[in-house]
Amino acid sequence: MIEINCMTKEYADEVIDMMRIFYASDAVSTNGSEEIFRSNVGQCISDNTYLEGYVFTDDDKVAGYAMIAKSFSTEFGKKCIWIEDLYLKPEYCEMGMGTKFLNYIEQKYADAILRLEVEEENERAVYVYRKNGFDVLPYMEMKK
């Protein structure tokens, strides 16, 4: 049975292993680093106000993880939940876990806008997001 669990210390090493795979894939435009992976997981298992981590399990086996960041969108005039990472081990893809997680977050944060970034080439993810009501915003994002 598929479950969504809050990320805890017991999952830290396995999540970091999955992050290495995820960030080395074509699904992400940056490679991350061990320092970033450990910091992100550390923030998820602390009581950080802005970041939450989740682990997906199937019969007590870790199947994937997700991280969300919380902010406020002045563009939309409400809370904003950024789905930062959403990774499933290959053997758990196409089992509905991504949709289950998106529905979970949509219900948990019903008063918020949900946002995410996805590489155009990641066709499987784009399909899941579109199927769950996400639309493409018509502008680029920049960073410094």
C-alpha positions as CSV (number, residue, x, y, z in Angstrom):
1,M,0.0,0.0,0.0
2,I,1.4,3.4,-1.0
3,E,1.8,5.8,1.9
4,I,3.0,9.4,2.1
5,N,5.1,10.0,5.2
6,C,6.8,13.1,6.6
7,M,10.5,12.9,6.1
8,T,12.4,11.9,9.3
9,K,16.0,11.2,10.2
10,E,15.6,7.5,9.5
11,Y,15.0,8.3,5.8
12,A,17.9,10.8,5.4
13,D,20.5,8.5,3.8
14,E,18.1,6.9,1.4
15,V,16.7,10.3,0.4
16,I,20.2,11.7,-0.3
17,D,20.9,8.6,-2.4
18,M,17.7,9.4,-4.4
19,M,18.7,13.0,-4.7
20,R,22.0,12.1,-6.2
21,I,20.2,10.1,-8.9
22,F,17.5,12.8,-9.5
23,Y,19.9,15.7,-9.7
24,A,22.2,13.8,-12.1
25,S,19.3,13.1,-14.5
26,D,17.8,15.1,-17.3
27,A,14.9,16.0,-15.1
28,V,16.9,18.7,-13.3
29,S,19.0,21.4,-14.9
30,T,21.6,21.6,-12.1
31,N,23.6,18.8,-10.5
32,G,23.3,19.9,-6.9
33,S,26.0,18.9,-4.5
34,E,26.5,16.8,-1.4
35,E,26.4,19.9,0.7
36,I,23.1,21.0,-0.8
37,F,21.6,17.5,-0.5
38,R,22.5,17.2,3.2
39,S,21.3,20.8,3.9
40,N,18.0,20.2,2.2
41,V,17.3,17.0,4.0
42,G,18.5,18.5,7.3
43,Q,16.0,21.4,6.8
44,C,13.2,19.0,6.0
45,I,13.7,17.0,9.2
46,S,14.0,20.1,11.3
47,D,11.1,22.3,12.1
48,N,11.8,24.7,9.2
49,T,8.9,26.9,8.5
50,Y,9.5,27.1,4.7
51,L,10.5,23.6,3.7
52,E,8.7,20.2,4.1
53,G,9.9,16.8,3.1
54,Y,8.0,13.7,2.3
55,V,8.9,10.1,1.7
56,F,6.7,7.7,-0.3
57,T,6.6,4.1,0.9
58,D,5.1,0.9,-0.6
59,D,4.9,-1.9,2.0
60,D,7.6,-0.2,4.1
61,K,10.0,0.1,1.1
62,V,11.1,3.6,0.2
63,A,9.7,4.4,-3.3
64,G,10.5,8.1,-3.6
65,Y,10.5,11.5,-2.0
66,A,9.3,15.0,-2.4
67,M,10.1,18.5,-1.0
68,I,7.9,21.5,-1.0
69,A,8.7,25.1,-0.2
70,K,6.2,27.6,1.1
71,S,6.0,31.3,0.2
72,F,3.4,33.9,-0.8
73,S,2.6,34.9,-4.3
74,T,1.7,38.6,-4.8
75,E,0.9,37.6,-8.5
76,F,-1.9,35.4,-7.3
77,G,-2.6,37.0,-3.9
78,K,-2.3,33.9,-1.8
79,K,0.0,31.4,-0.3
80,C,2.3,29.6,-2.7
81,I,3.5,26.0,-2.5
82,W,6.4,25.2,-4.7
83,I,6.8,21.6,-5.4
84,E,10.6,21.6,-5.4
85,D,11.5,17.9,-5.8
86,L,9.3,15.0,-6.8
87,Y,11.2,11.8,-7.4
88,L,10.1,8.2,-7.8
89,K,12.4,5.2,-8.2
90,P,11.9,3.8,-11.7
91,E,10.2,0.7,-10.5
92,Y,7.5,2.8,-8.9
93,C,6.7,5.1,-11.8
94,E,3.3,4.8,-13.4
95,M,1.7,3.5,-10.2
96,G,-0.1,6.7,-9.4
97,M,2.2,7.9,-6.6
98,G,2.9,11.3,-8.3
99,T,-0.8,12.0,-8.7
100,K,-1.5,10.8,-5.1
101,F,1.1,13.2,-3.8
102,L,-0.2,16.1,-5.9
103,N,-3.7,15.5,-4.6
104,Y,-2.4,15.2,-1.0
105,I,-0.7,18.6,-1.3
106,E,-3.7,20.2,-3.0
107,Q,-5.9,19.1,-0.1
108,K,-3.4,20.0,2.6
109,Y,-2.9,23.5,1.1
110,A,-6.4,24.0,-0.4
111,D,-6.0,27.8,0.0
112,A,-2.7,28.0,-1.9
113,I,-1.5,28.1,-5.5
114,L,0.7,25.2,-6.4
115,R,3.7,25.9,-8.6
116,L,6.6,23.7,-9.9
117,E,9.3,23.7,-12.5
118,V,9.7,20.8,-15.0
119,E,12.2,20.2,-17.8
120,E,10.3,20.2,-21.1
121,E,12.1,17.0,-22.1
122,N,10.7,15.2,-19.0
123,E,7.6,14.1,-20.9
124,R,6.4,11.6,-18.2
125,A,6.4,14.3,-15.6
126,V,4.8,16.9,-17.9
127,Y,2.0,14.4,-18.6
128,V,1.4,13.8,-14.9
129,Y,1.3,17.5,-14.1
130,R,-1.0,18.4,-17.0
131,K,-3.3,15.5,-16.1
132,N,-3.5,17.0,-12.6
133,G,-4.5,20.4,-13.8
134,F,-1.2,22.2,-14.1
135,D,-0.7,24.7,-16.9
136,V,2.4,26.3,-18.3
137,L,3.1,29.9,-17.3
138,P,4.1,32.1,-20.3
139,Y,7.3,33.5,-18.9
140,M,10.8,32.5,-18.0
141,E,12.2,32.4,-14.5
142,M,15.5,34.0,-13.6
143,K,18.0,33.7,-10.8
144,K,21.1,35.4,-9.5
